[in-house]
Amino acid sequence: MTKSATFENLPYYTRKTGISNNATKGKLVLFVFWVIGATSFFTTFIHYSPNHFSNFKLRQPQDYHNTASKELGLKNTTSKNLNQTTAIATDSDKGIDENDEKTCDLFDGRWIPDLNGSLYTNWSCPTIPDWKDCPKHGKKDFDYMNWRWKPNKCELPRFNPNTFLSIVRGKKLAFIGDSVARNQMESLLCLLSQGETPRDVFKDSDDRFRTFYFPSHDFTLMVYWVRFLVFAEEIVVNGSATGTFNIHLDKVDNNWDQNLRGLGYAIISDAHWFFRKHYLYEGGKLIGCIYCDEPNVPELGVLFAIDKAFGTALKSINDCNGCNKGLLTLLRTFSPAHFENGSWNGGGTCNRTSPYTEEQVNFASMEWELRGIQVRAVKNIEKKEGKRFEILDITRAMMMRPDGHPGLMKSNQYLKEYSDCVHWCLPGPIDVWNDLLMAVLQKKDDSSLH
């Protein structure tokens, strides 16, 4: 495990006494057994707890921030900025001040050191999927949990399960998208379970549609797994699936569209499945492809397809006749992968142990362009009368977090030579998505704040 500033602050001491040898022997034996037992327990605690010393309040030396900067790998951050961390830690549980609302962009900020750690651990949240339990499965560096997102012009309130549950009381919330959408739902489930234990009320045969219920707040949390948001058929050759799809960009996927009714909130996201060979259709006719390299089929590209797919999905939501009048849809922007030295099946890895600074991020990348397409899609649908829409813009923050992925999947005998640089560790940087979600919902639906 990587050494962090936390370990530097552990107190220790030695003691000399003048007790006689005869009196000492018995006590010494008992003392040795006590030390062995305590050490075994404490070692296990350190290994399996993401926030190893969150329950211990240690007096920090005056140069704490410089130590944290060095040990946690903070780059290009002045001591003036670091000195703000103390104030941030005491204010982060507060809501957004009304005076900040007009000037605050929650999605424009930076990652700063924060040794408070996560609100949950792999002990306190039993629903963490095994392969996202990164400390359990070989991720040696734990400092990816010791950072907090700091908007540049305001504070982002720390997630509070009771506050969130009070906002969504009596409502239903569904995550709609691929396995990264499922990743966010799993994070929210862990966070909320620290306030109330949910009931697991539904799981389909493929474990792609899940429903959890929080009885004390009459709140239902769901996830609908879909690849493209729009209708798609996988191409089968000689009875074998090819992984290539015929995607109908103007037809919504009914697997989620027919389940909109009754929802209070829908968080939609998608994109990763588009990054492979597919054929694109509109009006039932082939109009082009992605990565097909065929002479008579136009190469329209990933961004074109995603633009069309989100336009179709948002229009379907806006036109929904049987949906709740107050339905709020949040489009969660693209979550970037961080493969280096190859793709997921070509030796690519994600071994970094600290966040990027803003200067290290490539804002001319396809990921940032994709995010722009999603933002414009929401702005376009907002011009029309109908349902409510918002952006949950996580792309900038997550482009800076190459350190928060599971990485090499050592515990999976079939995938142990591959790295997962797409999904996120739990707990981990993905938890900030739900900090941001709570802040957006407070602004939109919690009248007590105004």
C-alpha positions as CSV (number, residue, x, y, z in Angstrom):
1,M,0.0,0.0,0.0
2,T,1.3,3.4,-0.9
3,K,2.5,5.5,2.0
4,S,0.3,8.5,2.6
5,A,0.3,11.5,4.9
6,T,-2.0,9.7,7.3
7,F,0.7,7.2,8.3
8,E,3.2,10.0,8.9
9,N,1.0,11.4,11.7
10,L,0.5,8.2,13.7
11,P,1.9,8.8,17.2
12,Y,4.3,6.2,18.7
13,Y,6.4,6.0,21.8
14,T,8.6,3.6,23.8
15,R,8.7,3.2,27.6
16,K,11.4,2.1,30.1
17,T,10.5,0.9,33.6
18,G,12.4,-0.6,36.5
19,I,10.2,-3.6,37.3
20,S,11.9,-6.8,38.6
21,N,12.5,-9.8,36.2
22,N,10.2,-12.2,38.2
23,A,7.3,-9.7,38.2
24,T,7.9,-8.9,34.6
25,K,7.8,-12.4,33.0
26,G,4.1,-13.1,33.5
27,K,3.1,-9.6,32.5
28,L,5.4,-9.8,29.5
29,V,3.8,-12.9,28.2
30,L,0.3,-11.4,28.5
31,F,1.5,-8.2,26.9
32,V,3.0,-10.1,23.9
33,F,-0.3,-11.9,23.3
34,W,-2.2,-8.7,23.6
35,V,0.1,-7.0,21.1
36,I,-0.2,-9.8,18.6
37,G,-4.0,-9.8,18.9
38,A,-4.3,-6.0,18.6
39,T,-1.9,-6.0,15.7
40,S,-3.8,-8.6,13.8
41,F,-7.1,-6.8,14.2
42,F,-5.6,-3.4,13.3
43,T,-3.8,-4.8,10.2
44,T,-7.1,-6.3,9.0
45,F,-8.8,-3.0,9.6
46,I,-6.2,-1.1,7.6
47,H,-6.3,-3.5,4.7
48,Y,-10.0,-3.6,4.2
49,S,-11.1,-0.1,5.2
50,P,-10.7,2.5,2.4
51,N,-10.6,5.3,5.0
52,H,-8.2,3.6,7.4
53,F,-8.2,6.2,10.2
54,S,-11.4,8.1,9.8
55,N,-12.4,7.5,13.4
56,F,-9.2,8.8,14.8
57,K,-8.8,12.5,15.3
58,L,-5.0,13.2,15.3
59,R,-3.5,16.6,15.9
60,Q,-2.0,17.8,12.6
61,P,1.3,19.6,12.5
62,Q,1.5,23.1,11.2
63,D,2.9,22.0,7.9
64,Y,0.1,19.5,7.3
65,H,-0.9,20.8,3.9
66,N,2.6,20.8,2.5
67,T,2.9,17.1,3.7
68,A,-0.4,16.2,2.1
69,S,0.6,17.9,-1.1
70,K,3.8,15.9,-1.3
71,E,2.5,12.5,-0.1
72,L,-0.8,12.7,-2.2
73,G,1.0,13.8,-5.3
74,L,-0.7,17.2,-5.7
75,K,0.9,19.1,-8.6
76,N,1.0,22.8,-9.5
77,T,-0.9,23.9,-6.4
78,T,0.3,26.8,-4.3
79,S,0.4,26.7,-0.6
80,K,-2.2,29.5,-0.6
81,N,-4.7,27.2,-2.3
82,L,-3.8,24.4,0.0
83,N,-4.3,26.5,3.1
84,Q,-8.0,26.8,2.0
85,T,-8.5,23.1,2.7
86,T,-9.0,23.7,6.4
87,A,-11.9,26.0,5.8
88,I,-13.3,23.8,3.1
89,A,-13.4,20.8,5.5
90,T,-15.6,22.7,8.0
91,D,-17.9,24.2,5.4
92,S,-18.5,21.3,3.0
93,D,-21.5,19.9,4.9
94,K,-23.4,23.1,4.3
95,G,-25.8,23.8,1.4
96,I,-25.0,26.2,-1.4
97,D,-25.5,29.8,-0.2
98,E,-28.2,31.7,-2.1
99,N,-25.7,34.3,-3.0
100,D,-23.5,31.7,-4.7
101,E,-26.2,30.2,-6.9
102,K,-25.9,32.7,-9.7
103,T,-22.1,32.7,-9.8
104,C,-21.4,29.1,-8.9
105,D,-20.6,26.5,-11.5
106,L,-20.5,23.2,-9.5
107,F,-18.9,21.5,-12.5
108,D,-15.9,23.8,-12.9
109,G,-13.3,23.2,-10.2
110,R,-10.3,21.1,-9.1
111,W,-9.5,18.1,-6.8
112,I,-8.0,19.0,-3.5
113,P,-6.6,16.7,-0.7
114,D,-9.1,15.6,1.8
115,L,-8.3,12.9,4.3
116,N,-11.8,12.6,5.6
117,G,-12.4,9.8,3.2
118,S,-15.7,8.3,2.0
119,L,-19.0,8.2,3.9
120,Y,-19.0,4.4,3.4
121,T,-16.6,1.5,3.3
122,N,-16.5,-1.9,1.8
123,W,-17.5,-3.0,5.3
124,S,-20.5,-0.7,5.7
125,C,-21.9,-1.2,2.2
126,P,-22.6,-4.9,1.5
127,T,-24.0,-4.2,-2.0
128,I,-20.6,-3.2,-3.6
129,P,-20.0,-5.5,-6.6
130,D,-17.0,-7.7,-5.9
131,W,-14.9,-6.4,-8.8
132,K,-15.4,-2.8,-7.9
133,D,-14.2,-3.4,-4.3
134,C,-10.8,-2.3,-5.3
135,P,-8.9,-2.6,-1.9
136,K,-10.2,-6.2,-1.7
137,H,-8.9,-7.2,-5.1
138,G,-5.4,-6.0,-5.3
139,K,-5.4,-2.2,-5.8
140,K,-2.4,-1.3,-3.7
141,D,-2.8,2.5,-3.7
142,F,-5.7,3.8,-1.5
143,D,-5.0,7.6,-1.9
144,Y,-7.6,7.8,-4.7
145,M,-10.1,8.1,-1.9
146,N,-8.3,11.1,-0.3
147,W,-9.5,13.8,-2.7
148,R,-12.5,16.1,-2.8
149,W,-14.0,18.1,-5.7
150,K,-13.8,21.8,-5.0
151,P,-15.8,24.2,-7.4
152,N,-13.9,27.3,-8.1
153,K,-16.4,29.8,-6.8
154,C,-18.4,28.0,-4.1
155,E,-18.6,24.9,-2.0
156,L,-20.0,21.6,-3.0
157,P,-22.0,20.2,0.0
158,R,-20.9,16.8,1.2
159,F,-23.5,14.1,0.5
160,N,-26.0,13.6,3.3
161,P,-28.2,10.6,3.0
162,N,-31.0,12.0,5.1
163,T,-31.1,15.2,3.1
164,F,-31.2,13.3,-0.2
165,L,-33.9,11.0,1.1
166,S,-36.0,13.9,2.3
167,I,-35.8,15.5,-1.2
168,V,-36.9,12.3,-3.0
169,R,-39.5,11.2,-0.5
170,G,-42.4,9.5,-2.1
171,K,-40.8,9.4,-5.5
172,K,-39.1,7.1,-7.9
173,L,-35.6,7.6,-9.5
174,A,-34.2,5.6,-12.3
175,F,-30.7,5.4,-13.8
176,I,-31.0,4.7,-17.5
177,G,-27.9,3.7,-19.5
178,D,-25.0,1.3,-19.7
179,S,-22.9,-0.3,-16.9
180,V,-21.4,3.0,-16.0
181,A,-24.9,4.2,-15.2
182,R,-25.2,1.1,-13.0
183,N,-21.9,2.1,-11.4
184,Q,-23.4,5.5,-10.3
185,M,-26.5,3.7,-9.0
186,E,-24.3,1.4,-6.9
187,S,-22.5,4.4,-5.4
188,L,-25.8,6.1,-4.6
189,L,-27.1,2.9,-3.0
190,C,-24.1,2.7,-0.7
191,L,-24.4,6.4,0.2
192,L,-28.1,6.2,1.0
193,S,-27.8,2.9,2.9
194,Q,-25.8,4.9,5.6
195,G,-29.1,6.6,6.4
196,E,-31.6,3.8,5.8
197,T,-31.3,0.2,4.9
198,P,-33.1,-0.5,1.6
199,R,-35.1,-3.5,0.5
200,D,-34.0,-5.4,-2.6
201,V,-37.3,-5.8,-4.3
202,F,-36.6,-6.8,-7.9
203,K,-33.8,-8.3,-10.1
204,D,-34.4,-9.6,-13.6
205,S,-32.8,-12.9,-14.8
206,D,-29.8,-11.0,-16.3
207,D,-29.3,-8.7,-13.3
208,R,-29.7,-5.7,-15.6
209,F,-32.9,-4.2,-14.1
210,R,-32.8,-3.7,-10.4
211,T,-35.2,-2.0,-7.9
212,F,-34.5,-1.0,-4.3
213,Y,-37.0,0.5,-1.9
214,F,-36.5,2.7,1.1
215,P,-39.7,2.2,3.2
216,S,-39.2,5.0,5.7
217,H,-39.1,7.6,2.9
218,D,-41.3,5.7,0.3
219,F,-38.5,6.1,-2.2
220,T,-37.8,3.7,-5.0
221,L,-34.3,3.5,-6.7
222,M,-34.0,1.7,-10.0
223,V,-31.6,1.0,-12.8
224,Y,-32.5,0.2,-16.4
225,W,-29.5,-1.2,-18.4
226,V,-29.5,-0.2,-22.1
227,R,-26.7,-0.1,-24.7
228,F,-27.6,2.8,-26.9
229,L,-30.8,4.5,-25.6
230,V,-32.2,3.9,-29.2
231,F,-33.3,0.6,-30.7
232,A,-30.6,-1.7,-31.9
233,E,-30.4,-5.3,-33.2
234,E,-27.2,-7.3,-32.9
235,I,-26.0,-8.9,-36.1
236,V,-25.8,-12.7,-35.8
237,V,-23.6,-14.7,-38.2
238,N,-23.9,-18.5,-38.4
239,G,-25.7,-18.5,-35.0
240,S,-23.0,-16.5,-33.3
241,A,-23.3,-12.9,-32.0
242,T,-20.9,-10.5,-33.6
243,G,-20.9,-7.6,-31.2
244,T,-21.9,-5.4,-34.1
245,F,-25.3,-3.8,-34.1
246,N,-27.8,-2.2,-36.6
247,I,-28.6,1.0,-34.7
248,H,-31.9,2.8,-35.5
249,L,-31.1,6.4,-34.6
250,D,-34.7,7.6,-34.9
251,K,-36.4,4.8,-32.8
252,V,-36.2,4.8,-29.0
253,D,-35.4,1.6,-27.1
254,N,-38.7,0.6,-25.5
255,N,-36.9,-1.4,-22.7
256,W,-36.5,1.9,-20.8
257,D,-39.0,4.2,-22.6
258,Q,-42.0,2.2,-21.5
259,N,-40.9,2.4,-17.9
260,L,-40.8,6.2,-17.7
261,R,-44.3,6.5,-16.3
262,G,-44.4,7.0,-12.6
263,L,-40.8,8.3,-12.4
264,G,-40.0,11.5,-10.5
265,Y,-36.4,11.5,-11.7
266,A,-34.6,10.0,-14.7
267,I,-30.8,10.1,-15.0
268,I,-29.8,9.1,-18.5
269,S,-26.3,8.5,-19.8
270,D,-24.7,6.5,-22.6
271,A,-21.8,6.4,-25.1
272,H,-19.3,3.6,-24.5
273,W,-21.1,1.0,-26.6
274,F,-20.9,3.3,-29.7
275,F,-17.1,3.0,-29.9
276,R,-17.0,-0.1,-32.1
277,K,-18.2,-1.2,-35.5
278,H,-21.9,-0.5,-36.1
279,Y,-24.4,0.2,-38.9
280,L,-26.6,3.3,-38.6
281,Y,-30.2,3.5,-39.8
282,E,-32.9,6.2,-40.1
283,G,-36.4,5.6,-41.4
284,G,-35.5,2.0,-41.7
285,K,-32.8,2.7,-44.3
286,L,-29.0,2.3,-43.9
287,I,-27.4,5.8,-43.8
288,G,-23.9,5.0,-42.7
289,C,-21.7,3.3,-40.2
290,I,-19.1,3.6,-37.4
291,Y,-15.7,2.0,-38.0
292,C,-17.0,-0.2,-40.9
293,D,-14.4,0.8,-43.6
294,E,-16.7,-0.3,-46.4
295,P,-16.6,1.5,-49.8
296,N,-20.3,1.9,-50.3
297,V,-21.2,2.9,-46.7
298,P,-20.5,6.4,-45.5
299,E,-18.4,6.6,-42.3
300,L,-20.5,8.9,-40.1
301,G,-18.6,8.4,-36.9
302,V,-19.2,8.0,-33.2
303,L,-20.1,11.7,-32.5
304,F,-22.8,11.8,-35.2
305,A,-24.4,8.6,-33.8
306,I,-24.4,9.8,-30.2
307,D,-25.8,13.2,-31.2
308,K,-28.7,11.6,-33.0
309,A,-29.3,9.0,-30.2
310,F,-29.5,11.6,-27.4
311,G,-31.8,13.8,-29.6
312,T,-34.2,10.9,-30.0
313,A,-34.1,9.9,-26.4
314,L,-34.7,13.4,-25.0
315,K,-37.5,14.0,-27.5
316,S,-39.2,10.8,-26.4
317,I,-39.1,11.9,-22.8
318,N,-40.4,15.3,-23.5
319,D,-43.3,13.9,-25.6
320,C,-44.2,11.3,-23.0
321,N,-48.0,11.7,-22.4
322,G,-48.3,9.3,-19.4
323,C,-45.3,10.6,-17.5
324,N,-45.5,12.7,-14.4
325,K,-45.9,16.4,-15.1
326,G,-43.0,17.2,-12.8
327,L,-40.6,14.6,-14.2
328,L,-37.0,15.9,-14.0
329,T,-34.5,14.3,-16.4
330,L,-30.8,14.8,-15.8
331,L,-28.4,13.9,-18.6
332,R,-25.1,12.7,-17.0
333,T,-22.3,13.7,-19.3
334,F,-19.7,11.3,-20.6
335,S,-17.5,9.4,-18.2
336,P,-14.0,9.1,-19.7
337,A,-11.9,6.0,-19.7
338,H,-8.1,6.3,-18.9
339,F,-6.4,3.5,-20.8
340,E,-2.7,4.1,-21.4
341,N,-0.3,2.1,-23.6
342,G,-3.1,0.4,-25.4
343,S,-6.8,-0.4,-25.4
344,W,-8.6,-2.6,-22.9
345,N,-7.8,-5.8,-24.9
346,G,-4.4,-4.5,-26.2
347,G,-2.4,-4.2,-23.0
348,G,-3.9,-0.9,-21.9
349,T,-3.5,0.0,-18.2
350,C,-4.5,2.7,-15.7
351,N,-1.8,2.7,-13.0
352,R,-1.7,6.4,-12.0
353,T,-2.0,7.2,-8.3
354,S,-3.0,10.8,-8.2
355,P,-5.4,13.1,-10.1
356,Y,-4.4,15.2,-13.1
357,T,-4.3,18.9,-12.8
358,E,-6.4,20.9,-15.3
359,E,-3.2,21.7,-17.2
360,Q,-2.6,17.9,-17.8
361,V,-6.1,17.4,-19.3
362,N,-6.6,17.4,-23.1
363,F,-9.7,19.6,-23.6
364,A,-9.4,19.1,-27.4
365,S,-10.1,15.4,-27.0
366,M,-13.1,13.4,-28.4
367,E,-14.3,12.9,-24.8
368,W,-14.7,16.7,-24.3
369,E,-16.3,17.1,-27.8
370,L,-18.8,14.3,-26.9
371,R,-19.6,16.1,-23.6
372,G,-20.3,19.3,-25.7
373,I,-22.8,17.3,-27.9
374,Q,-24.7,16.1,-24.8
375,V,-24.8,19.6,-23.3
376,R,-26.2,21.0,-26.6
377,A,-28.8,18.3,-26.7
378,V,-30.2,19.3,-23.4
379,K,-30.2,23.0,-24.3
380,N,-32.0,22.2,-27.5
381,I,-34.8,20.3,-25.8
382,E,-35.2,23.0,-23.1
383,K,-36.3,25.4,-25.9
384,K,-39.4,23.3,-26.3
385,E,-42.3,23.2,-23.9
386,G,-42.7,20.0,-21.9
387,K,-40.7,18.2,-19.2
388,R,-37.9,19.5,-17.1
389,F,-34.3,18.8,-18.0
390,E,-30.9,19.4,-16.4
391,I,-27.2,18.6,-17.0
392,L,-25.2,16.5,-14.5
393,D,-21.8,17.6,-16.0
394,I,-19.2,15.2,-14.6
395,T,-16.8,15.1,-17.5
396,R,-14.3,17.8,-16.5
397,A,-14.0,16.4,-13.0
398,M,-13.6,12.8,-14.2
399,M,-11.1,13.6,-16.9
400,M,-8.8,14.5,-14.0
401,R,-9.2,11.2,-12.2
402,P,-7.1,8.5,-14.0
403,D,-6.3,7.0,-10.5
404,G,-9.9,6.0,-9.6
405,H,-10.4,2.9,-11.8
406,P,-10.2,-0.8,-10.7
407,G,-7.3,-1.4,-13.0
408,L,-5.8,-4.8,-13.4
409,M,-8.6,-7.4,-12.7
410,K,-6.4,-9.9,-10.8
411,S,-9.2,-11.6,-9.0
412,N,-11.1,-12.6,-12.2
413,Q,-9.6,-15.8,-13.6
414,Y,-11.0,-15.0,-17.1
415,L,-9.9,-11.3,-17.2
416,K,-6.9,-11.2,-14.9
417,E,-4.7,-10.0,-17.7
418,Y,-7.0,-7.1,-18.6
419,S,-7.4,-3.7,-16.9
420,D,-10.8,-2.0,-16.2
421,C,-10.1,1.6,-16.9
422,V,-13.8,2.5,-17.6
423,H,-15.7,1.7,-14.4
424,W,-14.9,3.3,-11.0
425,C,-13.9,1.9,-7.6
426,L,-16.4,1.9,-4.8
427,P,-15.9,4.0,-2.8
428,G,-14.0,6.3,-5.0
429,P,-14.2,9.4,-7.3
430,I,-17.6,8.4,-8.7
431,D,-19.2,9.3,-5.4
432,V,-18.8,13.0,-6.3
433,W,-21.4,12.4,-9.0
434,N,-24.0,11.9,-6.3
435,D,-22.7,14.9,-4.4
436,L,-23.4,16.9,-7.5
437,L,-26.8,15.1,-8.0
438,M,-27.9,16.0,-4.5
439,A,-26.9,19.7,-5.1
440,V,-28.8,19.8,-8.4
441,L,-31.9,18.2,-6.8
442,Q,-31.7,20.6,-3.9
443,K,-31.7,23.6,-6.2
444,K,-34.6,22.2,-8.3
445,D,-36.9,20.5,-5.8
446,D,-36.0,21.3,-2.2
447,S,-38.1,24.4,-1.5
448,S,-36.7,24.6,2.1
449,L,-33.5,26.1,0.6
450,H,-35.2,29.1,-0.9
